[in-house]
Amino acid sequence: MTEENKTTGADALQARRDRITVRVLCPDDVQTYKAVRIHALKNSPLTFGSSFAVESAYADEVFAHRIRHGGGNAVYGAFDGDTLLGTAGVFVHERLSEKHRGTLWGVYVMPQARGLGLGSVLVDHVIKYAEKHVVVLDAKVVASNDYARQIYYDLGFEKYGLEKKSFCVEGQFQDQELIFIDFSSPEWRSRKN
């Protein structure tokens, strides 16, 4: 590959990135969100605790409820025009004693958009949003998913445990790392400076 071809490839990649916008999903996005979520469950079943069989039977109202914005809850989407390429969400726990906690969930990037760094971009948007609404943001990540783990750790998550055989999909048990960001910690505040 010549230097000119490398530059052209890098330029094309940057041009694709420049077209992408990230925003909070709204009620008008229900059908496109549902399509991406169902695709994720069908094509990456070992990554999610839910399943294609269960969620493909859900009514649209279930998906509308998931993307309802407010009270600290939000689902971000990365779009190329009207095409939803990836998602990441946060929900704030409802119990009074847990309202200081949020959970990162539903992180997925469509295959045609992989390699653009959208996973990092989406999770970073969720982190910045969550920091305004909660003290602690937690998540679970499949222990064998090195790519996702690296994104989370690069963005400041820390491991606090391992949930062995956390779920079972297609007869395969999956361990999940328990990770978190404590927005009130001196380490997090020094990271931001």
N, C-alpha and C positions, 0 to 999 in steps of 0.2 A: 504494500500500500504506500503510495507516495505521500509526501507532506501535504500536497494540495488536496488529495482525497481525504486525509485525516481532518484537515481544516474544514472542508466542505461537510463532512459528517458531523463535526462538532458544531458547525454553524446551523445545520439542519436540526440537531438536537436542541440547541438553544432557541431556535425559532419555534419549535414545538412547545418548549417550556414557556416561552413568552406569550403564547396564545391561551394558556391555561389560567383560569381564575378560580379562586377558592372563596366560598361563601357558605353561610349557614343555609341549610335546606329549609324550604318553606312548603306550605300545603300543596302548591302547584307541582312540587317535585315527587309526589307520592309514587306515581307509576314508574318513573325512571329510577327512584331509590329502590323500589320493590324489585325491579328487574336486576339491578346490580346485586342486591342482597341475595336473591335466589340464585343468581349466577355464582356468587361466592360460595354458597353452601353446596351447590352441585359440584363445582370444580375444585374446591379446596376443603373437602369435608373434615380433614384431620386438623384443621386450624380453628374450627369453631365448636362451641359446646352445643349448638343447636344443629338442626339437620334440614336438608332439602325437603324430605318427606313431610316434616312437621310444618315448616314455614311456607311451603308452596300451597298449603291448604288454608293459610290465614286469609281472612278478609282484608280488603284494602284499609279498613279502619284501624287494624292492628299496626300497619306500617305508618299510617297517618299519626297515630298516637306516638310512635317512636320518634318521629321527626318533629314533634311539637316542640317549639322553642319557648323557653321561659323557665323561671325558677332555678336557673343555673344549668338547665339541660339544653343541649344543642347537638346537632349532627352537622358536620361540615362535609361539603362535597367539592371535589375538584372537577371543573368543567372545561371542556374544549368546545366552545360554542354551547350548544344544547346537550352535548353528550357528557353524561356523568362518567368520569373515569375512576373515581375512588371516593371512599368515605371514611370518616372517623367521628366517633361521638363521645359525649360525656353525659352521665346522669348523676344527679346529686341524690344522695340517700335521703329517704323520707323520714325515718325515725328521728325524733327530736335529738336523741343522743348521738346521732350519726350525720346530722346535717352539715357538719364541717368536712365531710368526705365526699369525694366524687370518684367515679370509676370511668376510665377510658374503655371504650368498647367498639366493636364493629369496624375495626380497621381493615380495609381491603382496597387493593388497587387492581383494576382490570388488566388482564394480560397485555393488551395492546398499548398500555401506558406504563408498563414496567420499564425501569431504567431511567426514568425521568426524575427520580427523587421525590415522587408524590407522597410516598408513605411518610417520609420525614416531614414534608411540608404540611400534610394534614395533621399529623400528631403534634407538630409545633403549634399549629393554630389552636388545637384543643388545649394544649398546655397554657398558652397565653390567655385563652378564655377562662379556663378553670381557675387560674391564679386569682382572678377577680371575684370568684364565687365560693371557693373552698380553701381549706387549709392543707388538705392532703388529697392528692390524686393517686389512685391505685389502679392496678391492672393485673391481668394474668396473661402470660405469653407461653405458648407451647415450647417446652424446653428444647425440643429438637429444631425449632425454627430459628436458626442462627441469624438469618437476615433481619427478621423482625426484632429479635433480641438486641442486635447491634444498633438498630435505629433507636430503640428505647433508651439504651444505656448512653448512647451519644447525646441524647437530648436531656439527660439528667436523672433518669429513673435509677433507683437502686434496688437491688434484690434483698428481700427480707425473709424469703422462705421458698420451699418447694412443696407443691401439693402433688404427691405421688398418685398415679392412676386417677387423675382429676376427672377425666371423662373417657368414655369408650365409644369409638366410632368404627363401624365396620369390623368389629371384633378386635380392634387395636386400642389398647390403653394409652393414654397420653398424659405425661407429667406436665405440670405447668409451673413456671416460676412466678412467684408472687413479687410484684415490683411496686414501687411507690416514689412519689416526690412529696417531700414536706416543704411547702412553700414558706413556712415560718422558720426553717432551719438556717443557721448561719452559712452552711455550705451552699444552700440554694441561693441565698442573697449574694454571697461572694461570687458565685458563678455568673450572676447577671451583671456584675460590675466589670 
